[in-house]
Amino acid sequence: MELNKILVVIDADADEQPALARAVQLAEKSGAGLELMLADFNAYLEDGFYFDPVQAKQLRYEHGDQRLKELESLAEPLRKQGLNVSALTAWGNPPHAEIVRRVTESKPDLVLKSTRHHNKIARLLLSNADWELVRYCPAPLMLVKGGDWPEAPLFLASVDPDHVHDKPASLDQRIIAAARGLASVFSGTVQLFHSAWIPPLSGVFPLKPDSAAESNKLQELADSNGLSAEACHWSDEEISESLPAYADESGASVVVMGAISRSRLDRILIGNTAEKVLDALECDVLVIKPEKMPAQSQIFI
């Protein structure tokens, strides 16, 4: 995972910017350039809401200028440190669509965004930018929860050698490659984690996986990526519980996992693995997508 360009999503009006702090850490280690982006929208400044079109347009320009000044105040101290930093703003509804469009245009190697806990009601009923980016951002997306990484961080790759969770086999290789790439930049380590949980038969009788078979499949995946047996860990518990528990136990700095875009109806009913575990994880999360992503015309409808 080469880091040449990093896009940092800045949270408007937030007192702290954990994603920016992490991006600086990455840029200092890798030499990557940073692009700070603030995507914004306010219905009050739309034509005809409170103002006539001429007034609304002028107010939007003034609002954008003020946002750009805020970004420049964040960028200038970083430039003095020797970092290559640019800044831009975008206006649109929904704002996350502007972020995805910028990612599609500029093709950054990594996108960083600060995140925080979301309760179940917010996740189900609101079009939250975090969830939308998890689904549709075509570049690797790191959701930053804050806190410093240790000197030699652990990157925990969540893989599925069974390939039963609607995830193409090649995605595991992309997940591991991303974990190894970051580990090489930070002189860190990589471990693999697999949840072999099998849903109870008819919702009543618990089923147990074949321990030897699961261990062998995970070891084969590790061998093909130059990882040792000690780097392999699997659980027969549901991933929404077992992955956060092992991430805490192992002291992982980042969990690297895959996400697949689903239909709008499907996501309301069952969500996806990334969404189920995101709130439970205390560490940063790096979401990797398959090579082929849906067109924007199929996303924003």
Order of alpha helices (4+ residues) and beta strands (2+ residues): beta-alpha-beta-alpha-beta-alpha-beta-alpha-alpha-beta-beta-alpha-beta-alpha-beta-alpha-beta-alpha-alpha-beta-alpha
